[in-house]
Amino acid sequence: MSISKRLEDARQGFARGDATLSAAAHDPARIAQAAQERHGGAGHQYIGDMVYGGLDGIITTFAVVSGVAGANLGAHVVLILGLANQFADGFSMATGAYLSAKSEKEYYDRERQREAWEVEHYPEGEKAELYELYRQQGYSTEDAARMVEIKSRDPKLWVDAMMVEELGLMPDERKPLVSALATFVSFVVAGAVPLLVYLAGLFVPIAPQARFFVSLGMSVLALFGLGAAKVLVTRLNPLRSGFEMLVVGGLAGAVAYGVGSLLKGIGGG
């Protein structure tokens, strides 16, 4: 049983107040097996990039569609601006995700190198620091000293403890390039939803007014669905999460539509 499945059972047990399910999730055999598989797959680490990239793609693209519809411009304008937004904004978001993940990784590695150097050259000072950190957390003098003695036996475990206890840093196993790619692909794919009816209009006749309402309906469904999928990251209520994203996307679309209506004379609408 994978670690993700065990954790999901533990969360469900807590949410439902189901002691049996929670106990099964804490079965020693399952815990041991999950620990062995911990590094078997890291795909779940990119779920956040995919969900938030997709949400951004839908919201910004639908805002473009709404603005053009409000200005009463043609379908060709929707496609030009929508596709340009998809790839330009998607690339911008992917670049941001790459630089963010890369910077965090570089910062973590640099701080870990410093802690490892201090552990090697100033072991007594690092022990004193770790001891005080445990004391501040409420451990007794005896327990804090015992924990320091155990951690300092292995330099790697010692550095791990300093990174978490002193700096509050945990390793991020995401690869910056994969994170950027996940963000870009999800942005472009999800951002295409509001444009699908306009693309279809190139091949089959669809009334201009109907295009916008079909795009609106598809965007509503996609926004709610991705908002609900956000619980894979946040672990919150899916209905509430979906509704919140629907409200945010709706407000963005309403603002864009209003601006387009006010400025439609400029565009010749």
LOKOL-226121 format. One line per 10 residues: number of its first residue (from 0); their letters; for each residue x, y, z of N, C-alpha, C. Coordinates in steps of 0.001 Angstrom, whole numbers, m for minus. Example, Ala and Ser with C-alpha at 12.3 -4.5 7.8 and 13.67 -1.06 7.14 Angstrom:
<papas>
0	AS	13190,m5690,7800,12300,m4500,7800,13200,m3300,7800  12850,m2250,7080,13670,m1060,7140,12900,30,7870 $
</papas>
This chain:
<papas>
0	MSISKRLEDA	856,m1194,0,0,0,0,889,1240,0  667,2164,m916,1519,3337,m1047,1305,4286,111  2305,5181,316,2213,6155,1405,1060,7119,1179  791,7462,m102,m306,8379,m385,m1650,7755,m3  m1821,6455,m267,m3055,5760,82,m3198,5670,1599  m2104,5380,2289,m2157,5288,3754,m2538,6627,4365  m1938,7712,3857,m2253,9038,4370,m3697,9424,4076  m4176,9031,2880,m5560,9344,2527,m6520,8607,3465  m6218,7356,3799,m7051,6614,4738,m7026,7269,6117  m5840,7747,6515,m5727,8415,7814,m6557,9696,7841 $
10	RQGFARGDAT	m6510,10450,6739,m7292,11694,6664,m8787,11395,6677  m9196,10380,5924,m10602,10018,5874,m11084,9519,7234  m10229,8767,7906,m10587,8288,9235,m10808,9431,10201  m9938,10440,10127,m10085,11620,10982,m11338,12409,10632  m11551,12634,9321,m12685,13438,8873,m14020,12795,9253  m14080,11465,9185,m15338,10757,9468,m15471,10352,10935  m14374,10508,11688,m14382,10001,13048,m14401,8488,13082  m13815,7871,12055,m13824,6421,11894,m12549,5842,12514  m12654,5342,13737,m11490,4815,14450,m10925,3575,13763  m11803,2780,13146,m11353,1549,12483,m10471,1871,11282 $
20	LSAAAHDPAR	m10915,2820,10446,m10140,3214,9281,m8824,3858,9697  m8876,4689,10738,m7656,5333,11226,m6671,4298,11763  m7190,3307,12486,m6326,2253,13032,m5675,1453,11909  m6458,1170,10840,m5907,431,9702,m4791,1219,9034  m4961,2548,8964,m3939,3396,8351,m2663,3416,9178  m2789,3138,10475,m1629,3148,11363,m1121,1746,11688  m1536,783,10882,m1031,m571,11050,478,m580,10801  1265,m1139,11714,2728,m1106,11568,3229,m1653,10235  2586,m2701,9727,3019,m3283,8450,2812,m2290,7306  1670,m1588,7304,1399,m602,6258,2374,564,6356 $
30	IAQAAQERHG	2665,974,7572,3602,2088,7772,4982,1719,7241  5424,496,7552,6746,48,7094,6793,m38,5574  5727,m587,4971,5686,m713,3515,5672,657,2850  4879,1582,3407,4792,2931,2838,6122,3645,2936  6848,3411,4043,8149,4054,4212,9138,3572,3162  9051,2276,2801,9937,1734,1777,9637,2315,411  8350,2660,171,7926,3177,m1138,7952,4690,m1202  8443,5343,m161,8335,6795,m37,8907,7522,m1237  10036,7036,m1743,10697,7709,m2854,10420,7017,m4184  9401,6193,m4230,9115,5454,m5449,8532,6304,m6559 $
40	GAGHQYIGDM	7782,7340,m6207,7178,8181,m7235,6933,9568,m6696  7253,10593,m7511,7120,11967,m7042,6085,12738,m7848  5258,12003,m8620,4298,12693,m9466,3328,13551,m8685  2949,13068,m7465,1987,13826,m6667,2510,15192,m6270  3827,15381,m6292,4403,16652,m5888,4098,17762,m6884  3699,17375,m8079,3421,18388,m9111,1931,18654,m9260  1118,18031,m8414,m324,18255,m8497,m653,19722,m8275  17,20336,m7313,m223,21745,m7037,66,22627,m8236  1183,22363,m8920,1529,23137,m10110,459,22976,m11185  m40,21756,m11341,m1025,21485,m12391,m2374,22130,m12073 $
50	VYGGLDGIIT	m2808,21998,m10821,m4104,22555,m10443,m4104,24077,m10532  m3089,24710,m9931,m3063,26172,m9920,m2756,26744,m11308  m1950,26033,m12082,m1711,26462,m13457,m2982,26390,m14278  m3755,25304,m14089,m5012,25150,m14807,m6035,26199,m14418  m6135,26477,m13126,m7078,27504,m12662,m6734,28870,m13232  m5468,29195,m13218,m5032,30478,m13777,m5336,30541,m15275  m5133,29413,m15968,m5380,29377,m17403,m6834,29642,m17734  m7744,28993,m16997,m9175,29198,m17253,m9591,30628,m16948  m9181,31125,m15781,m9620,32456,m15352,m9138,33539,m16295  m7842,33513,m16643,m7309,34587,m17491,m7861,34496,m18916 $
60	TFAVVSGVAG	m8004,33287,m19442,m8524,33157,m20804,m9999,33547,m20865  m10770,33127,m19867,m12178,33513,m19871,m12325,35024,m19681  m11406,35635,m18941,m11441,37088,m18793,m11237,37759,m20155  m10343,37180,m20965,m10133,37712,m22315,m11406,37561,m23140  m12010,36373,m23080,m13249,36127,m23824,m14338,37099,m23379  m14463,37308,m22075,m15491,38199,m21546,m15266,39637,m21985  m14000,40058,m21940,m13690,41422,m22350,m14019,41672,m23808  m13684,40717,m24658,m13967,40853,m26091,m15467,40801,m26346  m16164,39912,m25619,m17615,39820,m25774,m18279,41109,m25317  m17772,41665,m24211,m18328,42921,m23722,m18122,44060,m24700 $
70	ANLGAHVVLI	m17015,44027,m25412,m16723,45061,m26413,m17432,44783,m27734  m18120,43644,m27796,m18882,43271,m28995,m17993,43165,m30230  m16814,42560,m30041,m15890,42363,m31154,m16096,40960,m31732  m15436,40665,m32833,m15649,39412,m33537,m14968,38221,m32898  m15381,37029,m33351,m14811,35787,m32837,m13323,35682,m33137  m12904,36254,m34288,m11486,36186,m34639,m10634,36932,m33620  m11180,37993,m33033,m10450,38738,m32006,m10312,37893,m30738  m11399,37175,m30404,m11357,36285,m29243,m10243,35262,m29403  m10172,34651,m30585,m9175,33611,m30820,m7756,34179,m30791  m7569,35317,m31430,m6228,35914,m31471,m5749,36270,m30063 $
80	LGLANQFADG	m6600,37015,m29336,m6207,37426,m27988,m6148,36246,m27029  m7109,35318,m27158,m7138,34171,m26265,m5932,33267,m26429  m5587,32943,m27667,m4436,32070,m27908,m3132,32763,m27546  m3049,34059,m27858,m1842,34803,m27487,m1677,34811,m25975  m2786,35010,m25266,m2744,35007,m23807,m2340,33643,m23274  m2911,32588,m23863,m2609,31236,m23400,m1114,30953,m23387  m481,31189,m24511,917,30798,m24624,1863,31799,m23956  1544,33092,m24065,2416,34082,m23441,2314,34027,m21921  1081,34020,m21413,900,33987,m19964,1299,32637,m19398  1030,31568,m20164,1447,30239,m19717,2955,30138,m19604 $
90	FSMATGAYLS	3653,30718,m20586,5117,30710,m20537,5619,31539,m19357  4954,32667,m19122,5343,33517,m18002,5171,32793,m16670  4036,32104,m16516,3806,31349,m15286,4796,30207,m15123  5095,29529,m16215,6050,28418,m16161,7436,28919,m15771  7808,30073,m16318,9103,30660,m15962,9142,31003,m14480  8034,31569,m13987,7963,31891,m12564,8057,30653,m11693  7381,29581,m12101,7426,28333,m11340,8832,27748,m11335  9498,27824,m12492,10867,27304,m12595,11826,28082,m11694  11767,29408,m11791,12685,30238,m11004,12411,30111,m9509  11129,30000,m9154,10779,29858,m7745,11309,28547,m7174 $
100	AKSEKEYYDR	11037,27443,m7892,11495,26137,m7423,13024,26062,m7395  13653,26647,m8405,15117,26629,m8482,15729,27442,m7343  15150,28607,m7068,15671,29465,m5997,15521,28800,m4635  14353,28164,m4409,14137,27480,m3144,15116,26329,m2954  15354,25596,m4033,16294,24474,m3955,17718,24975,m3689  18111,26032,m4376,19452,26586,m4187,19622,27112,m2767  18572,27769,m2249,18645,28291,m884,18766,27154,121  17972,26092,m76,18032,24949,833,19423,24307,796  19946,24089,m407,21260,23447,m549,22353,24296,94  22275,25619,m98,23283,26510,480,23240,26483,2011 $
110	ERQREAWEVE	22041,26521,2573,21905,26487,4031,22326,25130,4591  22060,24071,3834,22467,22745,4306,23985,22619,4310  24629,23162,3288,26096,23151,3257,26672,23907,4445  26052,25045,4782,26523,25828,5931,26352,25045,7228  25168,24414,7395,24937,23648,8617,25902,22468,8727  26161,21808,7598,27094,20675,7611,28499,21144,7993  28876,22306,7488,30210,22863,7810,30287,23216,9291  29229,23784,9846,29225,24149,11263,29225,22915,12154  28493,21881,11748,28484,20639,12508,29883,20023,12556  30583,20131,11436,31948,19577,11372,32949,20401,12173 $
120	HYPEGEKAEL	32841,21730,12115,33850,22598,12718,33476,23114,14108  32200,23199,14415,31772,23714,15720,30711,22797,16328  31054,21534,16540,30054,20571,17012,29425,20934,18359  30237,21445,19293,29690,21766,20604,28699,22929,20522  29027,23911,19676,28107,25036,19493,26795,24597,18865  26853,23684,17882,25646,23177,17243,24821,22325,18204  25511,21573,19059,24776,20799,20062,24034,21730,21023  24705,22813,21412,24078,23772,22319,22866,24425,21658  22987,24737,20371,21862,25329,19648,20671,24368,19597  20946,23117,19262,19883,22133,19144,19232,21882,20506 $
130	YELYRQQGYS	20062,21855,21534,19541,21662,22895,18560,22776,23258  18950,24025,22994,18073,25162,23313,16793,25137,22488  16897,24692,21246,15706,24590,20405,14709,23584,20982  15215,22453,21444,14336,21453,22047,13759,21954,23373  14551,22682,24136,14062,23228,25403,12935,24230,25148  13087,25047,24096,12049,26029,23761,10756,25356,23326  10862,24144,22818,9673,23397,22397,8965,22734,23572  9567,22834,24763,8916,22311,25955,9482,21011,26490  10555,20497,25868,11161,19276,26376,11911,19554,27676  11953,18569,28550,12706,18711,29798,14198,18740,29493 $
140	TEDAARMVEI	15000,19157,30462,16451,19217,30255,17005,17832,29921  16463,16809,30608,16962,15447,30369,16575,14966,28970  15323,15182,28579,14876,14737,27261,15589,15490,26143  15759,16803,26312,16439,17609,25294,17873,17135,25120  18561,16894,26240,19948,16433,26163,20022,15056,25511  19064,14199,25825,19038,12855,25254,18803,12920,23740  17882,13772,23313,17597,13908,21891,18802,14453,21140  19497,15410,21721,20706,15949,21082,21764,14865,20969  21903,14070,22027,22908,13001,22017,22608,11986,20915  21319,11669,20710,20918,10705,19681,21129,11294,18292 $
150	KSRDPKLWVD	20675,12515,18080,20787,13138,16763,22237,13346,16352  23090,13698,17288,24477,14040,16947,25351,12823,16694  24800,11626,16839,25591,10433,16533,25860,10307,15042  24903,10726,14238,25013,10622,12782,25020,12027,12196  26099,12446,11517,26180,13810,10973,25018,14180,10063  24557,13213,9251,23445,13512,8344,22165,13796,9123  21844,12926,10084,20649,13138,10894,20766,14422,11703  21983,14727,12119,22227,15943,12888,21923,17177,12026  22440,17173,10814,22194,18300,9897,20702,18376,9551  20070,17215,9328,18628,17197,9064,17862,17887,10190 $
160	AMMVEELGLM	18253,17560,11435,17578,18141,12600,17790,19649,12657  18997,20119,12348,19269,21556,12371,18479,22287,11299  18349,21663,10135,17604,22295,9049,16136,22491,9430  15565,21482,10093,14153,21559,10458,13946,22399,11705  14695,22114,12765,14457,22757,14052,14927,24210,14080  16094,24484,13486,16633,25844,13536,16093,26734,12428  16013,26180,11196,15663,26998,10041,14248,26768,9537  13605,25691,9983,12254,25399,9515,12204,25041,8044  13268,24408,7536,13352,24080,6110,13233,22579,5888  12393,22214,4921,12249,20824,4513,12691,20703,3063 $
170	PDERKPLVSA	13290,19577,2681,13723,19416,1284,12547,19334,334  12675,19975,m817,11660,19936,m1859,12222,19105,m3011  11605,17940,m3234,12138,17007,m4225,11663,17306,m5649  10870,18352,m5812,10415,18692,m7154,11595,19154,m8018  11543,18777,m9295,12522,19254,m10248,11989,20528,m10893  12754,21630,m10837,12255,22914,m11350,11736,22846,m12780  12433,22106,m13648,12024,22038,m15047,10690,21292,m15192  10516,20224,m14430,9262,19467,m14481,8127,20304,m13904  8413,21042,m12860,7418,21925,m12264,6960,22975,m13267  7915,23546,m13998,7589,24548,m15015,6763,23931,m16138 $
180	LATFVSFVVA	7141,22733,m16569,6418,22061,m17656,4992,21723,m17237  4826,21242,m15997,3489,20912,m15494,2608,22155,m15452  3187,23272,m15029,2438,24527,m14969,2026,24984,m16356  2962,24941,m17314,2690,25418,m18667,1626,24565,m19352  1785,23248,m19292,846,22356,m19977,m555,22496,m19399  m656,22521,m18066,m1978,22641,m17445,m2607,23992,m17753  m1794,25045,m17811,m2314,26380,m18137,m2883,26385,m19557  m2125,25857,m20505,m2557,25872,m21902,m3773,24966,m22125  m3745,23773,m21551,m4851,22834,m21748,m6137,23364,m21118  m6058,23776,m19848,m7261,24276,m19168,m7701,25606,m19767 $
190	GAVPLLVYLA	m6732,26435,m20163,m7066,27728,m20744,m7735,27614,m22096  m7633,26449,m22729,m8279,26250,m24035,m9780,26042,m23906  m10254,25692,m22701,m11679,25395,m22517,m12585,26538,m22963  m12340,27790,m22524,m13237,28878,m22960,m13172,29161,m24456  m12131,28667,m25120,m11955,28960,m26549,m12486,27862,m27464  m12841,26716,m26884,m13216,25566,m27714,m14397,25876,m28633  m15392,26560,m28119,m16565,26858,m28942,m16225,27832,m30067  m15264,28718,m29818,m14846,29660,m30861,m14021,28943,m31929  m13234,27965,m31495,m12493,27150,m32465,m13464,26315,m33297  m14490,25780,m32644,m15494,24996,m33372,m16237,25866,m34370 $
200	GLFVPIAPQA	m16386,27152,m34023,m17078,28072,m34918,m16365,28295,m36236  m15093,27919,m36314,m14363,28025,m37576,m14827,26976,m38578  m15471,25913,m38088,m15848,24791,m38957,m17359,24606,m39076  m18089,25006,m38027,m19549,24882,m38063,m20169,26213,m37678  m21287,26586,m38277,m21911,27869,m37952,m22498,27876,m36542  m22073,28842,m35725,m22591,29020,m34373,m22896,30505,m34188  m24065,30814,m33694,m24457,32209,m33495,m23475,32905,m32552  m23065,34138,m32860,m22098,34861,m32026,m22489,34904,m30552  m23756,35220,m30264,m24182,35316,m28872,m24142,33956,m28196  m24458,32902,m28952,m24446,31552,m28384,m23028,31133,m28011 $
210	RFFVSLGMSV	m22056,31572,m28801,m20664,31210,m28512,m20261,31640,m27101  m20611,32872,m26769,m20202,33378,m25448,m20864,32580,m24329  m22147,32277,m24473,m22839,31555,m23407,m22361,30115,m23290  m22023,29490,m24413,m21450,28143,m24356,m20080,28202,m23680  m19274,29203,m24043,m17967,29383,m23418,m18119,29612,m21921  m19127,30408,m21549,m19404,30670,m20136,m19739,29380,m19399  m20626,28578,m19990,m21017,27336,m19350,m19853,26370,m19184  m19051,26228,m20223,m17893,25328,m20148,m16880,25822,m19129  m16699,27127,m19062,m15755,27705,m18103,m16224,27507,m16671  m17543,27641,m16468,m18109,27422,m15136,m17838,25993,m14671 $
220	LALFGLGAAK	m18102,25034,m15548,m17879,23631,m15194,m16399,23349,m14923  m15539,23902,m15785,m14103,23669,m15623,m13577,24324,m14355  m14042,25549,m14072,m13608,26247,m12862,m14033,25485,m11609  m15263,25064,m11589,m15742,24326,m10415,m14982,23003,m10265  m14778,22313,m11394,m14075,21035,m11345,m12646,21172,m10852  m11926,22162,m11382,m10538,22355,m10945,m10477,22894,m9524  m11446,23748,m9168,m11495,24233,m7794,m11700,23091,m6822  m12571,22146,m7202,m12792,20969,m6369,m11538,20098,m6336  m10836,20025,m7472,m9610,19222,m7530,m8501,19819,m6676  m8641,21081,m6327,m7633,21737,m5493,m7507,21068,m4133 $
230	VLVTRLNPLR	m8535,20303,m3737,m8482,19626,m2445,m7392,18562,m2420  m6915,18161,m3594,m5781,17228,m3626,m4555,17864,m2995  m4525,19196,m2970,m3419,19938,m2360,m3805,20442,m981  m4997,21070,m893,m5392,21730,350,m6084,20811,1349  m6686,19713,863,m7435,18763,1690,m8665,19413,2334  m9233,20423,1694,m10428,21072,2205,m11677,20482,1548  m12836,21032,1893,m14095,20558,1336,m14145,20824,m168  m14370,19807,m1011,m14330,20008,m2468,m15426,20937,m2981  m16638,20848,m2404,m17724,21716,m2853,m17421,23174,m2541  m16938,23419,m1355,m16600,24792,m971,m15458,25318,m1826 $
240	SGFEMLVVGG	m14450,24483,m2040,m13304,24889,m2845,m13727,25189,m4280  m14582,24326,m4842,m15058,24550,m6199,m15870,25823,m6307  m16733,26069,m5316,m17563,27274,m5336,m16709,28532,m5211  m15686,28487,m4363,m14805,29657,m4197,m14124,30015,m5510  m13627,29001,m6222,m12962,29280,m7486,m13954,29761,m8528  m15171,29271,m8454,m16217,29717,m9372,m16518,31201,m9154  m16545,31616,m7894,m16789,33024,m7566,m15637,33898,m8051  m14398,33447,m7789,m13229,34223,m8215,m13197,34367,m9733  m13405,33258,m10442,m13404,33298,m11899,m14552,34121,m12444  m15725,34016,m11786,m16877,34797,m12226,m16653,36287,m12063 $
250	LAGAVAYGVG	m16043,36677,m10943,m15751,38091,m10711,m14759,38618,m11742  m13725,37797,m12040,m12735,38215,m13044,m13399,38399,m14402  m14263,37442,m14765,m14972,37546,m16043,m15911,38733,m16081  m16613,39005,m14950,m17548,40130,m14891,m16817,41466,m15035  m15672,41581,m14369,m14878,42815,m14480,m14415,43023,m15916  m13907,41944,m16525,m13425,42048,m17910,m14567,42403,m18858  m15726,41795,m18642,m16879,42084,m19497,m17302,43551,m19347  m17290,44033,m18106,m17663,45416,m17856,m16710,46399,m18502  m15412,46116,m18389,m14417,46992,m19015,m14578,46986,m20531  m14812,45788,m21091,m15005,45683,m22534,m16225,46464,m22997 $
260	SLLKGIGGG	m17305,46410,m22207,m18519,47150,m22554,m18284,48656,m22537  m17525,49124,m21539,m17264,50550,m21418,m16379,51063,m22552  m15472,50187,m23027,m14501,50624,m24015,m14808,50115,m25423  m16001,49577,m25641,m16258,48956,m26942,m16228,49967,m28087  m16473,51212,m27788,m16393,52230,m28848,m14990,52368,m29402  m13987,52173,m28529,m12592,52265,m28965,m12266,51169,m29964  m12828,49978,m29730,m12525,48832,m30597,m13436,48782,m31812  m14318,49736,m31938,m15191,49733,m33097,m16365,48815,m32957  m16658,48385,m31668,m17774,47464,m31457,m19094,48197,m31401 $
</papas>
